[in-house]
Every structure is written in C-alpha cells, then in structure tokens.
Amino acid sequence: MAIGTPRIALVTGANSGLGKALAGALARAGDRVLMVARDPSRGAAARAELVDTTGNRTIELLTADLSSQAEVRRLAQQVAERSEHLDLLVNNAGTAFREHALTTDGIERALAVNHLAPFLLTRLLLDRLRAAAAARIVNVGTRIDTAMDFDDLQFERRPYRMMQAYGQSKLGNIHFTRALAPRLAGSGVTVNCVFPGVFRSNLGGTDGAQGLALRLFARLFGWALRSPEQAAERVRYLLDSPTVAGISGEYFGDRRPIAVPAQANDQEASERLWKISCDLTGLPTD
Ligand SMILES: NC(=O)c1ccc[n+]([C@@H]2O[C@H](COP(=O)([O-])OP(=O)(O)OC[C@H]3O[C@@H](n4cnc5c(N)ncnc54)[C@H](OP(=O)(O)O)[C@@H]3O)[C@@H](O)[C@H]2O)c1
C-alpha cells in the first residue's frame, strides 16, 4: 500500500480490459479507486474480483452509461459528493459500433461515448481536480491516421463506416487533450493522451470494434498480442512517473511522446472541436 494519504482515482470502463487491469494496479498500490462501469452486474463482478485479488476494500463502483449526458452529469455529481478533490482521472471507456445510430441525446454513438463523454465528465470534475495537490488526467486514445470532418461529425452526409467513426472519435481525445492543456496551465493539473498499444480485449463487445482482420489475428495468434496489464503500464507511467510531472498536452506511446495525425497538430482544429463539443454538451466555451 502507498505511504501517506491514498490518491483518489476515477477510472471509466473499469469492468473490462485495460480499465480493469489499471484499476487493479492502482488499488494494489494503495490508491482509492472509483471504478465506473455501465452495467451494474458486470461492474459488481469486476469490483468483487479486484477487491479479492488486490486486498484493497476501498474500491468503489459507480455505474453510468456514458452515452447519456444525463448519466455523465449524474456520475460527476456522485464523484463530487464522495470527495472534495480528485487526484487521477482516466478517461478509458471506449467502443465502436457497426451501425449508425443516435444516443438518447440525438448524437452519433461513437462520438458521444468516445469523445463527448470524456469531454463533459472532465470539465464537470475540473473543480475537484484543481483541488488536488497535482492532479493528472489521462485520456486513452488510439493510433489511426485520420482527420475529423467538422462539417459532418455525425455522418449525416457521408456513408457511415465503423472504423472511420471510431477513429475520428478517438482523434477527438487528442484534440481535447491539446485544447484543455493550455486552459489548465498554472493550475497544477496536467492532461495527456496515451496510445496503449494493441492488446487483447473485449473492445466493442459483440459489435466487434477491433475489426474482423484483427479479431481473426487475435483468435489465431492471441498469445502474441499484449495483455491489458501491459497496456495499463503505459497509463500508469503517465499517472505515477515524476519524469512527466508538469508535462501536459502530449500524446504518449510507451513512455515517450509519439507522432499524432496531422490535424491534431493544428491548434485551430482543436479549438474548433472544443467549440462544437461545448455546443453539443451545453457547456460554456471558456
Ligand atoms: N484493445 C486495443 O487494442 C486498443 C487499442 C487502442 C486503444 N484502445 C482503447 O483502450 C480503451 C479500453 O478499451 P479495451 O480494449 O480495454 O476494451 P474493453 O475491454 O471493451 O473495455 C472498454 C470499456 O468501456 C466500457 N464502455 C463502453 N461503452 C460504454 C458506455 N456507453 N458507457 C460506459 N462504459 C462503456 C465497456 O463497458 P462494457 O463492458 O459494459 O461494454 C468496458 O468497460 C478504449 O478507449 C479503446 O479505444 C484499445
């Protein structure tokens, strides 16, 4: 267990894959983990397993379907009620969808879950993050060389493609990181994005976000893919390492910054997405 006051860590998508491995690693190190899952029974099963394997009974389960902005707001409220400060926020939950469909808020699902949910949750928790000694936010991104079509973010004019929708919504994680970092300058809070590598997981569940080729590869050569625990180490580096204290707005691979798609180097594009995201979530633009 860690010496001193335990850090309070919120991890989304913590019942499966990378999120579960990370929640376990943090709990094992003595952090107080608030794990977020969308399904109460899957969440409870994962919590019970993590309490059992880590011996840390302070792990708490919060449930929220992050495709719903009302649930994201309720989640932020629950976190705020639990603590005056938040040390670590890991926006890990992510998924992809074979078919185009809208959420209850009328937003294309991949954009809603992968980009707008972390955008809204993080901004609603900024007061709590600023109240911590040196909070760190990590957004879990992916590595697909793509660009966001700001004139058709929700595939109203173009044909819908699962990996295109997934890729552009995950590029939103990097744009968000780029736009948030300067706003946090001097606050003691840092934000970075990480590519966790390709690893064995349940990504997208039965909808199959990893794509047919990768899933076939995983079935034949699954042993060769990295584990969620190995992927979680990349996130832990950004949460724990003194080397990255004060570093913000970067996109990391394995312990070092990596190249981003060209559009993510365009601060105007990141600001454009920031404004669109404010419109879609009803948040102020500052
Ligand atoms: N696996 C890879 O090779 C890879 C590569 C690059 C990036 N990533 C990123 O890594 C992150 C973790 O993915 P993973 O591979 O560990 O996949 P995973 O095992 O499927 O975990 C994804 C988590 O997100 C949750 N989630 C999905 N939709 C949600 C919603 N509407 N509300 C709340 N929670 C929701 C899932 O909950 P349920 O269990 O209820 O579905 C699950 O807990 C994702 O952001 C993904 O984009 C993965």
The ligand as a MOL file (V3000), in Angstrom:
LIG
                    3D

  0  0  0     0  0            999 V3000
M  V30 BEGIN CTAB
M  V30 COUNTS 48 52 0 0 0
M  V30 BEGIN ATOM
M  V30 1 N -7.7100 -3.0750 -27.3330 0
M  V30 2 C -6.8810 -2.3980 -28.1010 0
M  V30 3 O -6.0750 -2.9620 -28.8530 0
M  V30 4 C -6.9090 -0.8830 -28.0490 0
M  V30 5 C -6.0290 -0.1720 -28.8860 0
M  V30 6 C -6.0100 1.2120 -28.8200 0
M  V30 7 C -6.8460 1.8760 -27.9400 0
M  V30 8 N -7.7070 1.1810 -27.1440 0 CHG=1
M  V30 9 C -8.5660 1.9360 -26.2220 0
M  V30 10 O -8.4420 1.3870 -24.9330 0
M  V30 11 C -9.6230 1.7000 -24.1900 0
M  V30 12 C -10.0990 0.4760 -23.4290 0
M  V30 13 O -10.5340 -0.4940 -24.3610 0
M  V30 14 P -10.3340 -2.0710 -24.1460 0
M  V30 15 O -9.5650 -2.5310 -25.3220 0
M  V30 16 O -9.8610 -2.3600 -22.7930 0 CHG=-1
M  V30 17 O -11.8470 -2.5810 -24.4010 0
M  V30 18 P -12.9430 -3.2560 -23.4600 0
M  V30 19 O -12.3770 -4.4450 -22.7690 0
M  V30 20 O -14.1490 -3.4520 -24.3160 0
M  V30 21 O -13.2390 -2.1250 -22.3910 0
M  V30 22 C -13.9670 -0.9790 -22.7570 0
M  V30 23 C -14.7110 -0.4810 -21.5290 0
M  V30 24 O -15.5050 0.6660 -21.9010 0
M  V30 25 C -16.8270 0.4500 -21.4140 0
M  V30 26 N -17.8730 1.1410 -22.1710 0
M  V30 27 C -18.1660 1.0040 -23.4750 0
M  V30 28 N -19.2510 1.7420 -23.7820 0
M  V30 29 C -19.6470 2.3470 -22.6330 0
M  V30 30 C -20.7160 3.2090 -22.2780 0
M  V30 31 N -21.6380 3.5970 -23.1820 0
M  V30 32 N -20.8130 3.6430 -21.0000 0
M  V30 33 C -19.9230 3.2370 -20.0670 0
M  V30 34 N -18.9040 2.3990 -20.3330 0
M  V30 35 C -18.7730 1.9680 -21.6030 0
M  V30 36 C -17.0180 -1.0550 -21.5090 0
M  V30 37 O -18.1360 -1.4690 -20.7460 0
M  V30 38 P -18.9220 -2.8390 -21.1480 0
M  V30 39 O -18.0830 -3.9490 -20.6020 0
M  V30 40 O -20.2440 -2.6610 -20.4460 0
M  V30 41 O -19.0310 -2.8640 -22.6300 0
M  V30 42 C -15.6910 -1.5330 -20.9650 0
M  V30 43 O -15.6800 -1.4560 -19.5600 0
M  V30 44 C -10.6370 2.2460 -25.1840 0
M  V30 45 O -10.6980 3.6530 -25.0870 0
M  V30 46 C -10.0520 1.8470 -26.5400 0
M  V30 47 O -10.4350 2.7560 -27.5590 0
M  V30 48 C -7.7550 -0.1860 -27.1840 0
M  V30 END ATOM
M  V30 BEGIN BOND
M  V30 1 1 1 2
M  V30 2 2 2 3
M  V30 3 1 2 4
M  V30 4 1 4 5
M  V30 5 2 4 48
M  V30 6 2 5 6
M  V30 7 1 6 7
M  V30 8 2 7 8
M  V30 9 1 8 9
M  V30 10 1 8 48
M  V30 11 1 9 10
M  V30 12 1 9 46
M  V30 13 1 10 11
M  V30 14 1 11 12
M  V30 15 1 11 44
M  V30 16 1 12 13
M  V30 17 1 13 14
M  V30 18 2 14 15
M  V30 19 1 14 16
M  V30 20 1 14 17
M  V30 21 1 17 18
M  V30 22 2 18 19
M  V30 23 1 18 20
M  V30 24 1 18 21
M  V30 25 1 21 22
M  V30 26 1 22 23
M  V30 27 1 23 24
M  V30 28 1 23 42
M  V30 29 1 24 25
M  V30 30 1 25 26
M  V30 31 1 25 36
M  V30 32 1 26 27
M  V30 33 1 26 35
M  V30 34 2 27 28
M  V30 35 1 28 29
M  V30 36 1 29 30
M  V30 37 2 29 35
M  V30 38 1 30 31
M  V30 39 2 30 32
M  V30 40 1 32 33
M  V30 41 2 33 34
M  V30 42 1 34 35
M  V30 43 1 36 37
M  V30 44 1 36 42
M  V30 45 1 37 38
M  V30 46 2 38 39
M  V30 47 1 38 40
M  V30 48 1 38 41
M  V30 49 1 42 43
M  V30 50 1 44 45
M  V30 51 1 44 46
M  V30 52 1 46 47
M  V30 END BOND
M  V30 END CTAB
M  END
